[in-house]
Amino acid sequence: MKASIISTIVATLLAASNAAPVDTARQFQASITFYGAAGASFTQLFPTDDQIL
């Protein structure tokens, strides 16, 4: 009884870990907002993965 429960749990964990592959090509961006006079603002996104735009 104990072995069947353990094998069921292991099989479930293996199936769940292979269900959705992880996307390895992720691009992260940093958002910087510059604030000026009279409430003016400017927002710029900068890539953080050495990618040239």
GIURUR-V941399 format. One record per residue. N is the residue number from 1. PSI is psi in whole degrees, -180 to 180 (999 if undefined). NEAR is the number of other C-alpha atoms within 8 Angstrom. Layout:
N_PSI_NEAR + N_PSI_NEAR
This chain:
1_-43_4 + 2_-39_5 + 3_-37_6 + 4_-35_7 + 5_-45_8 + 6_-43_8 + 7_-34_8 + 8_-42_8 + 9_-44_8 + 10_-43_8 + 11_-39_8 + 12_-43_8 + 13_-40_8 + 14_-41_8 + 15_-39_8 + 16_-35_8 + 17_-24_7 + 18_-1_7 + 19_-42_6 + 20_106_6 + 21_148_5 + 22_133_4 + 23_116_5 + 24_-15_4 + 25_77_4 + 26_143_5 + 27_120_7 + 28_147_7 + 29_146_8 + 30_133_8 + 31_124_8 + 32_130_8 + 33_127_8 + 34_132_7 + 35_134_8 + 36_-163_7 + 37_154_5 + 38_31_4 + 39_9_6 + 40_147_7 + 41_156_8 + 42_128_7 + 43_135_8 + 44_136_7 + 45_133_8 + 46_127_8 + 47_146_10 + 48_12_9 + 49_26_6 + 50_19_5 + 51_132_6 + 52_127_3 + 53_999_2
